[in-house]
Amino acid sequence: MESPQAVRILTVCTGNICRSPVAERLLQAGLNQVLLGGFEVRSAGTRAMVGSPIQPLSADIIRTYGGTPDDFAARQLTQNILREADLVLTMASNHRGEVLQMDASLLKRTFTIREFARMLNALEERGDAAPSGSGYIQQWRELPARASSVRHLVLAATPADNDIADPYNQGAEAYLRMEDELAPALLRILRYARLTMQES
């Protein structure tokens, strides 16, 4: 029997009201369909608008993809929050840098979300999607280290290819751009979760 402790995933952006809450709520909704209770997805901001709800246009995106934006309050990223995470997915490279400034030991557990999605592709292509002999939860605990091993294979063509554009204080087009950049990465992670569940 696997340990009941959920895999803890943390999504990080700046204000914790636009990008990281979308990633949090949609990953949680999708992963609940793969293994209910197997994952706990939370978010935080490097300069959070503490206590604020999700921005309305981000909330609309969450609803569109079947998640719920309700009962959310932005929170400030801290070392204690980082210490609890098995996997940290940042919305941009600068957030990854700030995470590592706070705790350098997270180097092999912290990725931009678009980079991480490319790493999952690389793992799958080399037939390393799900190591045999370990339970599903344990596979996810080991996944960041395995992903780190293929980082050199999925380097971004330009730095912007690792980032999700920040739509804060901009119009609907900026939120659509955020959705266009974020959705493929989220879908890739959820696809990997389903595939590895079938193989475990």
Phi and psi in degrees as a GROMACS rama.xvg file:
@    title "Ramachandran Plot"
@    xaxis  label "Phi"
@    yaxis  label "Psi"
@TYPE xy
-75.6584  154.923  GLU-2
-60.3183  136.629  SER-3
-74.9611  -10.568  PRO-4
-65.1674  127.234  GLN-5
-70.7424  152.026  ALA-6
-73.0271  126.507  VAL-7
-99.9163  117.667  ARG-8
-112.96  132.686  ILE-9
-117.953  127.959  LEU-10
-105.905  140.925  THR-11
-132.71  131.836  VAL-12
-136.87  -153.956  CYS-13
-87.6544  -68.085  THR-14
-86.8914  -13.2979  GLY-15
61.4773  36.5359  ASN-16
-133.077  -9.73666  ILE-17
-119.642  -68.4041  CYS-18
-83.7243  -56.3957  ARG-19
-64.1992  -32.1205  SER-20
-66.7405  -34.7833  PRO-21
-62.3694  -47.701  VAL-22
-61.3532  -43.3155  ALA-23
-58.9223  -55.1158  GLU-24
-69.9129  -35.0838  ARG-25
-78.4855  -35.7199  LEU-26
-63.9579  -43.4966  LEU-27
-61.6299  -44.9237  GLN-28
-62.4628  -44.1819  ALA-29
-69.2185  -42.1193  GLY-30
-70.4501  -28.8552  LEU-31
-61.2516  -32.5248  ASN-32
-73.5955  -25.8445  GLN-33
-80.9504  -48.7685  VAL-34
-153.165  97.1088  LEU-35
-61.564  125.464  LEU-36
86.3273  -3.80765  GLY-37
-83.2474  -18.8251  GLY-38
-134.333  144.39  PHE-39
-125.713  110.517  GLU-40
-105.951  125.574  VAL-41
-130.516  173.709  ARG-42
-142.076  165.629  SER-43
-159.984  165.714  ALA-44
-123.447  145.299  GLY-45
-70.6998  -27.0443  THR-46
-137.858  63.7906  ARG-47
-65.583  145.812  ALA-48
-87.9156  75.9768  MET-49
-53.4231  129.694  VAL-50
88.1676  -10.4301  GLY-51
-75.2276  150.024  SER-52
-78.089  174.482  PRO-53
-67.2564  139.333  ILE-54
-58.2213  141.597  GLN-55
-53.8743  -42.0123  PRO-56
-70.7748  -32.0996  LEU-57
-68.0927  -39.521  SER-58
-60.6983  -38.8278  ALA-59
-61.8809  -41.3329  ASP-60
-63.1294  -43.0795  ILE-61
-58.878  -45.452  ILE-62
-64.5347  -39.5235  ARG-63
-57.533  -36.5777  THR-64
-96.5544  10.8095  TYR-65
91.086  14.1682  GLY-66
-100.44  179.741  GLY-67
-123.358  131.042  THR-68
-91.9295  3.27784  PRO-69
-71.5297  159.878  ASP-70
53.6574  50.9658  ASP-71
-119.876  140.354  PHE-72
-140.297  124.525  ALA-73
-58.8375  145.852  ALA-74
-138.075  152.469  ARG-75
-81.3658  134.891  GLN-76
-65.8526  133.299  LEU-77
-134.923  166.119  THR-78
-62.419  -36.0526  GLN-79
-63.6618  -41.6983  ASN-80
-63.0177  -43.8894  ILE-81
-62.8337  -38.5706  LEU-82
-62.0811  -27.6243  ARG-83
-82.4298  -12.542  GLU-84
-86.0588  135.514  ALA-85
-83.5036  -28.6773  ASP-86
-147.624  129.178  LEU-87
-114.363  122.174  VAL-88
-115.842  111.855  LEU-89
-97.2259  155.917  THR-90
-83.9464  -15.798  MET-91
-154.281  162.728  ALA-92
-61.8895  -35.4113  SER-93
-65.4951  -32.1452  ASN-94
-67.8623  -38.8571  HIS-95
-60.6666  -43.1069  ARG-96
-59.9114  -40.7544  GLY-97
-68.5171  -37.2978  GLU-98
-60.1944  -46.3004  VAL-99
-71.0495  -26.4434  LEU-100
-65.4184  -35.3787  GLN-101
-75.6664  -35.77  MET-102
-153.711  95.3912  ASP-103
-65.1794  -18.9864  ALA-104
-68.9565  -10.5665  SER-105
-88.839  10.8711  LEU-106
-51.0817  -44.3917  LEU-107
-93.5194  13.1452  LYS-108
-124.218  4.64846  ARG-109
-125.13  125.744  THR-110
-142.942  155.066  PHE-111
-71.9691  150.867  THR-112
-65.5716  -33.8155  ILE-113
-72.0274  -37.4254  ARG-114
-63.6888  -44.0277  GLU-115
-61.5549  -40.2571  PHE-116
-61.595  -40.5824  ALA-117
-66.0278  -36.2316  ARG-118
-63.0975  -39.1422  MET-119
-63.9561  -38.741  LEU-120
-58.0126  -46.445  ASN-121
-63.8513  -41.1054  ALA-122
-62.2867  -42.1648  LEU-123
-66.7403  -40.4915  GLU-124
-65.0433  -31.0488  GLU-125
-94.9069  11.8207  ARG-126
73.0575  27.4726  GLY-127
-116.62  32.4115  ASP-128
-69.3116  -41.1902  ALA-129
-144.535  105.527  ALA-130
-63.5904  135.955  PRO-131
-75.607  154.225  SER-132
90.6698  -5.40008  GLY-133
-120.094  148.233  SER-134
-67.675  166.009  GLY-135
-61.1111  -46.6407  TYR-136
-62.6196  -42.3433  ILE-137
-64.0321  -37.1873  GLN-138
-56.7755  -42.3634  GLN-139
-70.4319  -32.0471  TRP-140
-67.2227  -32.7205  ARG-141
-86.5837  -12.7705  GLU-142
-59.6202  -43.3859  LEU-143
-56.9517  -41.6914  PRO-144
-65.4827  -40.1267  ALA-145
-67.5337  -39.1892  ARG-146
-62  -41.5559  ALA-147
-57.482  -30.7562  SER-148
-70.776  -15.1895  SER-149
-113.744  11.1569  VAL-150
-55.2815  -40.1109  ARG-151
-66.4951  -16.7491  HIS-152
-86.5976  -13.3954  LEU-153
-128.047  32.3824  VAL-154
-61.564  140.485  LEU-155
-70.3674  143.997  ALA-156
-64.2545  -38.804  ALA-157
-135.966  153.651  THR-158
-54.9665  -33.1261  PRO-159
-63.8598  -21.9862  ALA-160
-69.4374  -12.4775  ASP-161
-92.8109  -10.6992  ASN-162
-107.126  148.724  ASP-163
-99.3169  123.608  ILE-164
-61.3477  140.643  ALA-165
-84.7106  118.025  ASP-166
-92.2644  -0.227983  PRO-167
-57.485  135.4  TYR-168
64.7318  20.7786  ASN-169
-120.247  176.107  GLN-170
-84.3621  -171.273  GLY-171
-60.3206  -32.8293  ALA-172
-61.7741  -37.0872  GLU-173
-65.9826  -36.1517  ALA-174
-70.8948  -34.9713  TYR-175
-64.9506  -38.537  LEU-176
-64.5715  -43.1522  ARG-177
-57.186  -46.3327  MET-178
-60.3187  -43.7174  GLU-179
-62.5887  -32.6194  ASP-180
-84.5538  -33.7817  GLU-181
-85.8876  -40.1413  LEU-182
-57.7288  -45.3706  ALA-183
-60.4782  -36.6169  PRO-184
-67.206  -43.3232  ALA-185
-62.4632  -44.7668  LEU-186
-64.2745  -35.5895  LEU-187
-66.0493  -42.1395  ARG-188
-64.7463  -42.627  ILE-189
-68.6724  -35.9048  LEU-190
-62.4009  -44.2865  ARG-191
-60.3878  -42.3224  TYR-192
-60.8422  -41.6843  ALA-193
-68.619  -43.768  ARG-194
-60.8889  -45.7969  LEU-195
-71.4993  -28.0514  THR-196
-65.1495  -40.2885  MET-197
-66.1326  -31.8195  GLN-198
-88.9485  -15.7786  GLU-199
